[in-house]
Amino acid sequence: MKIAVTGATGHLGSRVVAHLQKKIDTKDIVALVHNKNHATALINEGLEIREIDFQKRESLEKAFVGIDTLVYVASKTYSVFDRVGELENVLAAVKKNEIKNLVAMSFIADQEDNPFVISPFYSYLPRRLAGTDLNFAIAKNSLYADPLVPYLPELIERKGLIYPVGKQAMSFITLEDSAEAMATTMALNEDVLKSRRTYLLTQSRSYTMPELGKIMTKVTGHEIGYHPVSVEEFGKIYAAEGDGAELASMYKGGAMGYLHGLSDDFAHLTGHEPEAMEHFLTRSYHE
């Protein structure tokens, strides 16, 4: 059985590939990438590499030949139009190649009145898949904990978190835990694939920003409190990074409680608890 993973050189996709390599033969894994020049490490590991362009259906149809299960890690675009078009191209190529199984990445911010700009796609995804004949499992990720680590020096300098979410808590999962669930207990588990349902992946507890600041203070040895800015100001602060407005819209939803949710789906899928925030930050942070 061949399993293909899109975004195989990305933060999540590369980890999915690594977890699959622990369970099945490398020859049964196909790494789908946008540019083979960025896949040197995977090539050196003996993986089969196929190039794809999500916006060109014919490239997907060619790349999906001989695939039994597709792990679909979506592109990073914030355009709902492009993301929906991407999904439709993927599903058309899946149908043409008679692929039966799909594991799809989603995100917790999928509520119908969520102001996050890409939220409509995450709401569309499960409904669209429900209308197909596919076996599928959706990994609905909470916020990734990983970006907090490179953010810590800035937080130390600011002496506090600035996310504009007020008193609302936010839920997190590590990329490693998400990848493990998607690879070993979704893509490789026939019963999970046949469940045709969404699995919410979170740590065992969520955090208000003062609570998260206390953990960061303990881990770094520097005082990190909570000094929220407005949604508009947050967007301006990070505008230079290219996605300030988009992130601001996500945290606007967070202020409505839409980045919070807890589930034991990860433990049920994997048989063990997800990595806790304090443990993750402690092992990842190096001053």
C-alpha contacts under 8 A as a table, 3 or more apart, distances in Angstrom:
res1	aa1	res2	aa2	distance
1	M	28	D	6.30
1	M	67	I	7.54
1	M	68	D	5.96
1	M	69	T	7.84
2	K	28	D	4.56
2	K	29	I	5.75
2	K	30	V	7.12
2	K	66	G	7.09
2	K	67	I	5.15
2	K	68	D	5.35
2	K	69	T	6.58
3	I	28	D	6.26
3	I	29	I	5.06
3	I	30	V	6.14
3	I	67	I	6.01
3	I	68	D	6.02
3	I	69	T	4.79
3	I	70	L	5.82
3	I	71	V	7.34
3	I	187	A	7.78
4	A	29	I	5.81
4	A	30	V	4.47
4	A	31	A	5.86
4	A	32	L	6.63
4	A	64	F	7.73
4	A	67	I	6.46
4	A	69	T	6.43
4	A	70	L	4.97
4	A	71	V	6.06
5	V	8	A	5.77
5	V	13	G	6.58
5	V	16	V	7.58
5	V	17	V	6.97
5	V	29	I	7.78
5	V	30	V	6.45
5	V	31	A	5.38
5	V	32	L	5.68
5	V	70	L	6.08
5	V	71	V	4.70
5	V	72	Y	6.25
5	V	73	V	7.26
6	T	13	G	6.54
6	T	31	A	6.60
6	T	32	L	4.65
6	T	33	V	6.31
6	T	70	L	7.88
6	T	71	V	6.39
6	T	72	Y	5.44
6	T	73	V	5.44
6	T	74	A	7.50
7	G	10	G	5.30
7	G	12	L	7.64
7	G	13	G	5.03
7	G	14	S	7.31
7	G	31	A	7.83
7	G	32	L	6.24
7	G	33	V	5.60
7	G	34	H	7.59
7	G	72	Y	7.91
7	G	73	V	5.83
7	G	74	A	7.33
7	G	75	S	7.39
8	A	12	L	7.73
8	A	13	G	4.29
8	A	14	S	4.70
8	A	16	V	7.73
8	A	17	V	6.68
8	A	31	A	5.36
8	A	32	L	5.78
8	A	33	V	5.85
9	T	13	G	6.18
9	T	14	S	5.01
9	T	33	V	6.65
9	T	38	H	7.05
9	T	39	A	6.26
10	G	13	G	5.21
10	G	14	S	5.48
11	H	14	S	5.90
11	H	15	R	6.77
11	H	175	L	7.41
12	L	15	R	5.31
12	L	16	V	6.32
12	L	73	V	7.62
12	L	175	L	5.98
12	L	176	E	7.68
12	L	178	S	7.79
12	L	179	A	6.23
13	G	16	V	4.98
13	G	17	V	6.27
13	G	73	V	6.47
13	G	179	A	7.42
14	S	17	V	5.13
14	S	18	A	6.26
15	R	18	A	4.93
15	R	19	H	6.24
15	R	175	L	7.61
15	R	176	E	6.46
15	R	179	A	5.60
15	R	180	E	7.75
16	V	19	H	5.24
16	V	20	L	6.23
16	V	179	A	4.61
16	V	180	E	6.53
16	V	182	M	6.82
16	V	183	A	5.40
17	V	20	L	5.09
17	V	21	Q	6.22
17	V	29	I	7.61
17	V	31	A	7.52
17	V	183	A	7.50
18	A	21	Q	5.14
18	A	22	K	6.73
19	H	22	K	5.28
19	H	23	K	6.93
19	H	179	A	7.12
19	H	180	E	6.02
19	H	183	A	6.09
19	H	184	T	6.71
20	L	23	K	5.26
20	L	24	I	6.00
20	L	29	I	7.63
20	L	183	A	5.69
20	L	184	T	6.43
21	Q	24	I	5.50
21	Q	25	D	6.38
21	Q	26	T	5.80
21	Q	29	I	7.77
23	K	184	T	7.25
24	I	28	D	6.91
24	I	29	I	7.99
25	D	28	D	5.53
25	D	29	I	7.32
26	T	29	I	5.39
26	T	46	G	7.01
26	T	47	L	6.05
27	K	30	V	7.69
27	K	46	G	7.71
27	K	47	L	6.57
27	K	48	E	7.13
29	I	47	L	6.68
29	I	48	E	6.94
30	V	47	L	6.50
30	V	48	E	5.08
30	V	49	I	6.03
30	V	50	R	7.17
31	A	42	L	7.83
31	A	47	L	6.77
31	A	48	E	6.10
31	A	49	I	4.93
31	A	50	R	6.31
32	L	49	I	6.03
32	L	50	R	5.04
32	L	51	E	5.74
32	L	52	I	6.35
32	L	63	A	7.58
33	V	36	K	6.46
33	V	39	A	7.46
33	V	49	I	7.13
33	V	50	R	6.30
33	V	51	E	4.95
33	V	52	I	5.91
34	H	51	E	5.27
34	H	52	I	5.27
34	H	53	D	6.12
35	N	38	H	5.73
35	N	39	A	7.18
35	N	51	E	6.21
36	K	39	A	5.05
36	K	40	T	7.26
36	K	49	I	7.12
36	K	50	R	7.61
36	K	51	E	6.53
37	N	40	T	6.37
39	A	42	L	5.33
39	A	43	I	6.18
39	A	49	I	7.76
40	T	43	I	5.05
40	T	44	N	6.12
41	A	44	N	5.11
41	A	45	E	6.38
42	L	45	E	5.04
42	L	46	G	6.62
42	L	47	L	5.66
42	L	49	I	7.77
43	I	46	G	5.21
43	I	47	L	5.41
43	I	48	E	7.01
43	I	49	I	6.95
44	N	47	L	7.48
50	R	63	A	5.96
51	E	59	S	7.63
51	E	63	A	6.99
52	I	56	K	7.92
52	I	59	S	5.40
52	I	60	L	5.76
52	I	63	A	6.62
53	D	56	K	5.35
53	D	57	R	7.62
53	D	59	S	6.04
53	D	60	L	6.86
54	F	57	R	6.80
54	F	59	S	7.77
54	F	60	L	6.90
54	F	86	E	5.24
54	F	89	N	6.85
54	F	90	V	7.21
55	Q	82	D	7.79
55	Q	85	G	7.12
55	Q	86	E	5.75
55	Q	89	N	7.06
56	K	59	S	5.60
56	K	60	L	6.91
56	K	89	N	7.40
57	R	60	L	5.19
57	R	61	E	6.20
57	R	89	N	5.15
57	R	90	V	7.26
57	R	92	A	7.60
57	R	93	A	6.70
58	E	61	E	4.98
58	E	62	K	6.21
58	E	93	A	7.76
59	S	62	K	5.24
59	S	63	A	6.12
60	L	63	A	4.98
60	L	64	F	5.94
60	L	89	N	7.45
60	L	90	V	6.68
60	L	93	A	5.78
61	E	64	F	5.41
61	E	65	V	6.79
61	E	92	A	7.93
61	E	93	A	4.52
61	E	94	V	7.37
61	E	96	K	6.99
61	E	97	N	6.99
62	K	65	V	5.80
64	F	67	I	5.53
64	F	93	A	6.90
64	F	94	V	6.96
64	F	97	N	6.52
65	V	97	N	5.93
66	G	97	N	7.34
67	I	70	L	7.01
67	I	97	N	7.66
67	I	99	I	6.32
68	D	99	I	5.20
68	D	100	K	6.30
68	D	101	N	6.53
69	T	99	I	6.38
69	T	100	K	6.61
69	T	101	N	4.62
69	T	102	L	5.69
69	T	103	V	7.69
69	T	187	A	6.87
70	L	99	I	7.60
70	L	101	N	6.34
70	L	102	L	4.91
70	L	103	V	6.23
70	L	187	A	7.89
71	V	102	L	5.92
71	V	103	V	4.64
71	V	104	A	6.01
71	V	182	M	7.81
71	V	187	A	7.04
72	Y	102	L	7.13
72	Y	103	V	5.99
72	Y	104	A	4.80
72	Y	105	M	6.36
73	V	104	A	6.35
73	V	105	M	5.42
74	A	83	R	7.70
74	A	104	A	7.98
74	A	105	M	6.78
75	S	83	R	7.36
77	T	80	V	7.95
77	T	82	D	7.30
77	T	83	R	6.76
78	Y	83	R	7.61
78	Y	117	V	6.80
78	Y	118	I	5.54
78	Y	246	E	7.38
79	S	82	D	5.27
79	S	83	R	6.10
79	S	117	V	7.85
79	S	118	I	6.69
80	V	83	R	5.05
80	V	84	V	5.98
80	V	117	V	7.59
80	V	118	I	5.63
80	V	120	P	6.91
80	V	121	F	5.94
81	F	84	V	5.39
81	F	85	G	6.12
82	D	85	G	5.03
82	D	86	E	5.98
83	R	86	E	4.93
83	R	87	L	6.27
83	R	121	F	6.90
84	V	87	L	5.07
84	V	88	E	6.21
84	V	121	F	6.44
85	G	88	E	5.10
85	G	89	N	6.19
86	E	89	N	5.16
86	E	90	V	6.21
87	L	90	V	4.98
87	L	91	L	6.14
88	E	91	L	5.12
88	E	92	A	6.07
89	N	92	A	5.12
89	N	93	A	6.19
90	V	93	A	5.21
90	V	94	V	6.04
91	L	94	V	4.87
91	L	95	K	6.07
92	A	95	K	5.14
92	A	96	K	6.20
93	A	96	K	5.09
93	A	97	N	6.20
94	V	97	N	5.32
94	V	98	E	6.02
94	V	99	I	5.20
94	V	100	K	7.90
95	K	98	E	4.93
95	K	99	I	6.30
96	K	99	I	7.90
99	I	102	L	7.96
100	K	134	L	5.41
100	K	135	N	6.07
101	N	134	L	5.84
101	N	135	N	4.79
101	N	136	F	5.68
101	N	187	A	7.94
101	N	193	L	6.65
102	L	134	L	6.93
102	L	135	N	6.32
102	L	136	F	4.68
102	L	137	A	6.63
102	L	187	A	7.57
102	L	193	L	7.38
103	V	136	F	5.59
103	V	137	A	4.98
103	V	138	I	5.79
103	V	139	A	7.39
103	V	182	M	6.95
103	V	186	M	6.71
103	V	187	A	6.21
103	V	193	L	7.54
104	A	136	F	7.58
104	A	137	A	6.48
104	A	138	I	4.81
104	A	139	A	6.15
105	M	138	I	5.92
105	M	139	A	5.00
105	M	140	K	6.24
105	M	141	N	7.30
106	S	122	Y	5.92
106	S	125	L	7.77
106	S	138	I	6.53
106	S	139	A	5.69
106	S	140	K	4.39
106	S	141	N	6.03
107	F	110	D	6.71
107	F	122	Y	6.36
107	F	139	A	7.75
107	F	140	K	4.68
107	F	141	N	4.73
107	F	142	S	6.03
107	F	143	L	7.86
108	I	140	K	5.74
108	I	141	N	5.84
108	I	142	S	5.19
108	I	143	L	7.69
108	I	200	L	7.48
108	I	258	Y	7.50
108	I	259	L	6.36
108	I	260	H	7.86
108	I	261	G	7.74
109	A	114	N	6.80
109	A	116	F	7.21
109	A	119	S	5.79
109	A	122	Y	7.21
109	A	250	M	7.74
109	A	253	G	7.60
109	A	258	Y	5.97
109	A	259	L	6.11
110	D	114	N	6.83
110	D	119	S	5.03
110	D	120	P	6.67
110	D	121	F	7.73
110	D	122	Y	5.03
110	D	123	S	4.80
111	Q	114	N	5.19
111	Q	119	S	7.15
111	Q	123	S	6.70
111	Q	258	Y	7.27
112	E	119	S	7.88
112	E	120	P	7.25
112	E	123	S	6.99
114	N	119	S	6.45
114	N	253	G	5.47
114	N	258	Y	7.09
115	P	119	S	7.21
115	P	249	S	5.81
115	P	250	M	6.85
115	P	252	K	6.72
115	P	253	G	5.63
116	F	119	S	5.25
116	F	246	E	6.99
116	F	247	L	7.78
116	F	249	S	4.59
116	F	250	M	4.35
116	F	251	Y	7.67
116	F	252	K	7.26
116	F	253	G	6.12
117	V	120	P	7.38
117	V	246	E	6.29
117	V	249	S	6.40
117	V	250	M	7.31
118	I	121	F	5.75
118	I	122	Y	7.18
119	S	122	Y	5.28
119	S	123	S	6.41
120	P	123	S	5.08
120	P	124	Y	6.09
121	F	124	Y	4.93
121	F	125	L	6.08
122	Y	125	L	5.32
122	Y	126	P	7.49
123	S	126	P	6.67
123	S	127	R	7.25
124	Y	127	R	5.44
124	Y	128	R	5.97
125	L	128	R	5.21
125	L	129	L	6.24
126	P	129	L	5.13
126	P	130	A	6.02
126	P	138	I	7.50
126	P	198	T	7.53
127	R	130	A	5.07
127	R	131	G	6.65
128	R	131	G	5.43
128	R	132	T	7.13
129	L	132	T	5.31
129	L	134	L	7.34
129	L	136	F	7.64
130	A	133	D	7.76
130	A	196	R	7.40
134	L	196	R	7.95
135	N	193	L	5.17
135	N	194	K	4.84
135	N	195	S	7.25
135	N	196	R	5.83
136	F	192	V	7.80
136	F	193	L	4.75
136	F	194	K	6.30
136	F	195	S	6.99
136	F	196	R	4.74
136	F	197	R	7.00
137	A	186	M	6.45
137	A	192	V	6.54
137	A	193	L	5.26
137	A	194	K	7.71
137	A	195	S	6.88
137	A	196	R	5.43
137	A	197	R	5.44
137	A	198	T	5.92
137	A	199	Y	7.33
138	I	196	R	7.88
138	I	197	R	6.32
138	I	198	T	4.50
138	I	199	Y	5.97
139	A	178	S	7.66
139	A	181	A	7.91
139	A	182	M	6.62
139	A	198	T	6.16
139	A	199	Y	5.23
139	A	200	L	6.29
139	A	201	L	6.74
140	K	198	T	6.54
140	K	199	Y	5.78
140	K	200	L	4.71
140	K	201	L	5.96
141	N	144	Y	7.60
141	N	172	F	7.96
141	N	173	I	6.94
141	N	178	S	7.00
141	N	200	L	6.14
141	N	201	L	5.05
141	N	202	T	6.89
142	S	171	S	5.70
142	S	172	F	5.03
142	S	173	I	5.86
142	S	200	L	7.40
142	S	201	L	6.16
142	S	202	T	5.72
142	S	259	L	7.15
142	S	260	H	7.89
142	S	261	G	7.91
143	L	170	M	7.66
143	L	171	S	6.14
143	L	172	F	4.53
143	L	173	I	6.16
143	L	259	L	7.45
144	Y	147	P	6.70
144	Y	172	F	5.53
144	Y	173	I	5.19
144	Y	174	T	5.36
144	Y	175	L	6.19
145	A	148	L	5.70
145	A	149	V	7.76
145	A	172	F	5.59
145	A	173	I	5.70
145	A	174	T	5.10
145	A	175	L	7.43
145	A	277	M	7.41
146	D	149	V	5.88
146	D	174	T	6.00
146	D	175	L	6.71
147	P	150	P	5.98
147	P	151	Y	6.43
148	L	151	Y	4.95
148	L	152	L	6.24
149	V	152	L	5.43
149	V	281	L	6.72
149	V	284	S	6.76
149	V	285	Y	6.08
150	P	153	P	6.84
151	Y	154	E	5.56
151	Y	155	L	6.38
152	L	155	L	4.90
152	L	156	I	6.05
152	L	216	M	7.92
153	P	156	I	5.04
153	P	157	E	6.27
154	E	157	E	5.08
154	E	158	R	6.11
155	L	158	R	4.93
155	L	159	K	5.60
155	L	160	G	5.34
155	L	161	L	6.01
155	L	224	I	6.64
156	I	159	K	4.84
156	I	160	G	6.77
156	I	222	H	6.23
156	I	223	E	7.00
156	I	224	I	6.20
157	E	160	G	7.99
158	R	161	L	7.60
158	R	224	I	7.95
159	K	222	H	7.77
159	K	223	E	5.97
159	K	224	I	4.72
159	K	225	G	6.13
160	G	213	G	6.96
160	G	223	E	7.48
160	G	224	I	4.29
160	G	225	G	4.14
160	G	226	Y	4.77
160	G	227	H	5.77
161	L	209	M	6.98
161	L	213	G	6.82
161	L	224	I	6.83
161	L	225	G	6.21
161	L	226	Y	4.75
161	L	227	H	5.92
161	L	228	P	6.77
162	I	226	Y	6.21
162	I	227	H	5.15
162	I	228	P	4.08
162	I	229	V	5.63
162	I	234	F	7.75
163	Y	166	G	7.97
163	Y	209	M	7.80
163	Y	228	P	5.52
163	Y	229	V	6.77
163	Y	234	F	7.40
163	Y	251	Y	6.85
164	P	228	P	5.16
164	P	229	V	5.53
164	P	230	S	5.64
164	P	231	V	5.64
164	P	234	F	7.26
164	P	248	A	7.95
164	P	251	Y	6.09
164	P	252	K	6.89
164	P	254	G	7.91
164	P	255	A	6.72
165	V	168	Q	5.80
165	V	169	A	7.93
165	V	228	P	7.48
165	V	251	Y	5.99
165	V	252	K	6.70
165	V	254	G	5.38
165	V	255	A	3.88
165	V	256	M	7.63
166	G	209	M	7.92
166	G	228	P	7.06
166	G	255	A	5.91
167	K	208	T	6.28
167	K	209	M	7.39
167	K	255	A	7.57
168	Q	208	T	5.81
168	Q	209	M	7.84
168	Q	254	G	6.93
168	Q	255	A	5.88
168	Q	256	M	7.34
168	Q	257	G	5.61
168	Q	260	H	7.74
169	A	206	S	5.99
169	A	207	Y	4.80
169	A	208	T	3.96
169	A	209	M	6.87
169	A	254	G	7.95
169	A	257	G	6.99
169	A	259	L	7.40
169	A	260	H	5.81
170	M	206	S	5.48
170	M	207	Y	5.41
170	M	208	T	6.32
170	M	209	M	7.99
170	M	254	G	7.12
170	M	257	G	7.73
170	M	259	L	5.08
170	M	260	H	4.52
170	M	261	G	7.58
171	S	202	T	6.19
171	S	203	Q	6.94
171	S	205	R	7.07
171	S	206	S	4.49
171	S	207	Y	6.55
171	S	259	L	6.25
171	S	260	H	5.01
171	S	261	G	6.15
171	S	262	L	7.06
172	F	202	T	5.46
172	F	203	Q	5.79
172	F	206	S	6.88
172	F	277	M	7.94
173	I	177	D	6.71
173	I	178	S	6.78
173	I	201	L	6.55
173	I	202	T	4.96
173	I	203	Q	5.39
173	I	274	P	7.49
173	I	275	E	7.80
174	T	177	D	5.27
174	T	178	S	6.29
174	T	275	E	7.28
175	L	178	S	5.09
175	L	179	A	6.04
176	E	179	A	5.17
176	E	180	E	6.16
177	D	180	E	5.07
177	D	181	A	6.29
177	D	274	P	6.38
177	D	275	E	7.29
178	S	181	A	5.28
178	S	182	M	6.21
178	S	201	L	6.84
179	A	182	M	5.09
179	A	183	A	5.92
180	E	183	A	5.27
180	E	184	T	5.71
180	E	185	T	7.27
180	E	270	T	7.87
181	A	184	T	5.84
181	A	185	T	5.20
181	A	186	M	6.24
181	A	266	F	6.76
181	A	269	L	6.64
181	A	270	T	6.43
182	M	185	T	6.15
182	M	186	M	4.98
182	M	187	A	6.18
183	A	186	M	5.80
183	A	187	A	5.16
183	A	188	L	6.62
184	T	187	A	6.21
184	T	188	L	5.43
184	T	189	N	7.28
184	T	270	T	7.91
185	T	188	L	5.72
185	T	189	N	5.37
185	T	192	V	7.31
185	T	269	L	5.81
185	T	270	T	6.27
186	M	189	N	5.27
186	M	190	E	7.76
186	M	192	V	5.73
186	M	193	L	6.17
186	M	269	L	7.90
187	A	190	E	7.73
187	A	193	L	6.99
189	N	192	V	5.39
189	N	193	L	6.29
190	E	193	L	5.08
190	E	194	K	6.10
191	D	194	K	5.10
191	D	195	S	6.21
192	V	195	S	5.05
192	V	196	R	7.53
193	L	196	R	6.21
199	Y	265	D	5.92
199	Y	266	F	7.77
200	L	262	L	7.66
200	L	263	S	6.02
200	L	265	D	6.09
200	L	266	F	7.51
201	L	262	L	8.00
201	L	263	S	6.67
201	L	264	D	7.69
201	L	265	D	6.27
201	L	266	F	5.55
202	T	205	R	7.67
202	T	261	G	7.58
202	T	262	L	5.97
202	T	263	S	6.12
202	T	264	D	7.54
202	T	266	F	7.09
202	T	274	P	7.50
203	Q	206	S	7.07
203	Q	262	L	7.41
203	Q	263	S	7.91
203	Q	273	E	7.87
203	Q	274	P	5.49
203	Q	275	E	6.76
203	Q	276	A	6.22
203	Q	277	M	7.58
204	S	262	L	6.89
204	S	263	S	7.31
204	S	264	D	7.11
204	S	273	E	7.46
204	S	274	P	6.94
204	S	276	A	7.20
205	R	262	L	6.69
206	S	260	H	6.92
206	S	261	G	7.55
206	S	262	L	7.14
207	Y	210	P	7.93
207	Y	211	E	5.67
207	Y	212	L	5.70
208	T	211	E	5.20
208	T	212	L	6.22
209	M	212	L	4.97
209	M	213	G	5.98
209	M	225	G	7.99
209	M	226	Y	6.13
210	P	213	G	4.95
210	P	214	K	6.27
210	P	225	G	6.09
210	P	226	Y	5.56
211	E	214	K	5.21
211	E	215	I	6.64
212	L	215	I	5.25
212	L	216	M	6.30
213	G	216	M	5.00
213	G	217	T	6.02
213	G	224	I	5.11
213	G	225	G	5.17
213	G	226	Y	6.61
214	K	217	T	5.00
214	K	218	K	6.27
214	K	223	E	7.97
214	K	224	I	6.77
214	K	225	G	7.08
215	I	218	K	5.12
215	I	219	V	6.19
215	I	278	E	6.19
216	M	219	V	5.04
216	M	220	T	5.94
216	M	221	G	7.94
216	M	222	H	7.86
216	M	223	E	7.99
216	M	224	I	6.45
216	M	278	E	7.87
216	M	281	L	7.66
217	T	220	T	5.40
217	T	221	G	5.38
217	T	222	H	5.14
217	T	223	E	4.99
217	T	224	I	5.26
218	K	221	G	5.48
218	K	222	H	7.50
219	V	278	E	7.36
219	V	281	L	6.83
219	V	282	T	5.65
219	V	285	Y	7.74
220	T	285	Y	7.56
220	T	287	E	7.48
229	V	233	E	6.10
229	V	234	F	6.18
230	S	233	E	5.11
230	S	234	F	6.10
231	V	234	F	5.13
231	V	235	G	6.34
231	V	248	A	5.49
231	V	249	S	7.44
231	V	251	Y	7.28
231	V	252	K	6.31
232	E	235	G	5.22
232	E	236	K	6.45
232	E	245	A	7.93
232	E	248	A	7.07
233	E	236	K	5.07
233	E	237	I	6.15
234	F	237	I	5.14
234	F	238	Y	6.48
234	F	244	G	7.06
234	F	248	A	6.02
235	G	238	Y	5.51
235	G	239	A	5.77
235	G	243	D	7.96
235	G	244	G	4.25
235	G	245	A	4.60
235	G	246	E	7.63
235	G	247	L	7.00
235	G	248	A	5.10
236	K	239	A	4.97
236	K	240	A	7.95
236	K	244	G	6.39
236	K	245	A	7.40
237	I	240	A	7.48
237	I	244	G	7.11
238	Y	241	E	5.51
238	Y	242	G	7.33
238	Y	243	D	6.98
238	Y	244	G	4.44
238	Y	245	A	7.89
239	A	242	G	5.43
239	A	243	D	6.07
239	A	244	G	4.22
239	A	245	A	6.71
240	A	243	D	7.82
240	A	244	G	7.33
241	E	244	G	6.62
243	D	246	E	5.22
243	D	247	L	6.13
244	G	247	L	5.27
244	G	248	A	6.02
245	A	248	A	4.99
245	A	249	S	6.25
246	E	249	S	5.17
246	E	250	M	6.48
247	L	250	M	4.96
247	L	251	Y	6.38
248	A	251	Y	5.19
248	A	252	K	6.09
249	S	252	K	4.93
249	S	253	G	6.49
250	M	253	G	5.23
250	M	254	G	6.35
251	Y	254	G	4.39
251	Y	255	A	6.18
251	Y	259	L	7.89
252	K	255	A	5.18
252	K	256	M	6.82
253	G	256	M	5.07
253	G	257	G	6.66
253	G	258	Y	5.35
253	G	259	L	6.92
254	G	257	G	5.03
254	G	258	Y	4.92
254	G	259	L	4.79
254	G	260	H	7.41
255	A	258	Y	7.25
257	G	260	H	5.71
258	Y	261	G	7.79
263	S	266	F	7.46
264	D	267	A	5.47
264	D	268	H	6.37
265	D	268	H	5.07
265	D	269	L	6.04
266	F	269	L	5.15
266	F	270	T	6.05
266	F	271	G	7.87
266	F	272	H	7.67
266	F	273	E	7.00
266	F	274	P	6.67
267	A	270	T	5.30
267	A	271	G	5.07
267	A	272	H	4.88
267	A	273	E	4.99
267	A	274	P	6.83
268	H	271	G	5.61
268	H	272	H	7.59
270	T	273	E	7.93
275	E	279	H	6.80
275	E	280	F	6.43
276	A	279	H	5.41
276	A	280	F	6.16
277	M	280	F	5.12
277	M	281	L	6.13
278	E	281	L	5.28
278	E	282	T	5.98
279	H	282	T	5.16
279	H	283	R	6.27
280	F	283	R	5.48
280	F	284	S	6.05
281	L	284	S	5.04
281	L	285	Y	5.65
282	T	285	Y	5.70
